[in-house]
Amino acid sequence: MTPVETKQQIRKILIANLGPTVRELRQDLGYTVGDFAKDIGVARHAIDSCEKQQGIPTMVNLAVIAMGFGMTLAELCQAVMDRIARERQKGEQS
């Protein structure tokens, strides 16, 4: 596997798991997409496209999103990694 193929695989995995993680955390706080975006000062489109697995927000937006959840960027990344691990475990049990 080439570095480019590896990068593409990592991107797919991140997109597939970041969106659901952000959606779950946002919903746990009782926010709509629009209200959350407005409260943290990020474009609604950035949150929406992330949650719909259409892209990855910029590093700055990820840090602001994490702060909106009361977490650090590292904690948000860990939440995504935990989700990836859970999904892999489910796949292995099937």
Contacts in CASP RR format, 6 or more apart in sequence:
PFRMAT RR
TARGET T0000
AUTHOR 0000-0000-0000
METHOD contacts of the structure
MODEL  1
MTPVETKQQIRKILIANLGPTVRELRQDLGYTVGDFAKDIGVARHAIDSC
EKQQGIPTMVNLAVIAMGFGMTLAELCQAVMDRIARERQKGEQS
1 9 0 8 1.000
11 56 0 8 1.000
13 84 0 8 1.000
14 56 0 8 1.000
14 80 0 8 1.000
15 53 0 8 1.000
15 54 0 8 1.000
15 55 0 8 1.000
15 56 0 8 1.000
16 53 0 8 1.000
17 80 0 8 1.000
17 83 0 8 1.000
17 84 0 8 1.000
17 87 0 8 1.000
18 50 0 8 1.000
18 53 0 8 1.000
18 56 0 8 1.000
18 80 0 8 1.000
19 50 0 8 1.000
19 51 0 8 1.000
19 52 0 8 1.000
19 53 0 8 1.000
20 51 0 8 1.000
20 53 0 8 1.000
20 83 0 8 1.000
21 76 0 8 1.000
21 79 0 8 1.000
21 80 0 8 1.000
21 83 0 8 1.000
22 47 0 8 1.000
22 50 0 8 1.000
22 51 0 8 1.000
22 65 0 8 1.000
23 51 0 8 1.000
25 69 0 8 1.000
25 76 0 8 1.000
25 79 0 8 1.000
26 33 0 8 1.000
26 36 0 8 1.000
26 47 0 8 1.000
26 51 0 8 1.000
26 69 0 8 1.000
29 36 0 8 1.000
29 69 0 8 1.000
31 39 0 8 1.000
33 44 0 8 1.000
33 47 0 8 1.000
33 48 0 8 1.000
33 51 0 8 1.000
34 44 0 8 1.000
34 47 0 8 1.000
36 47 0 8 1.000
36 68 0 8 1.000
37 43 0 8 1.000
37 44 0 8 1.000
37 46 0 8 1.000
37 47 0 8 1.000
37 48 0 8 1.000
38 44 0 8 1.000
39 68 0 8 1.000
40 64 0 8 1.000
40 65 0 8 1.000
40 67 0 8 1.000
40 68 0 8 1.000
41 64 0 8 1.000
42 57 0 8 1.000
42 61 0 8 1.000
42 64 0 8 1.000
42 65 0 8 1.000
46 57 0 8 1.000
46 58 0 8 1.000
46 61 0 8 1.000
47 57 0 8 1.000
47 65 0 8 1.000
49 55 0 8 1.000
50 56 0 8 1.000
50 57 0 8 1.000
50 65 0 8 1.000
56 62 0 8 1.000
57 65 0 8 1.000
59 73 0 8 1.000
62 73 0 8 1.000
62 76 0 8 1.000
63 73 0 8 1.000
65 76 0 8 1.000
66 72 0 8 1.000
66 73 0 8 1.000
66 75 0 8 1.000
66 76 0 8 1.000
69 76 0 8 1.000
71 79 0 8 1.000
END
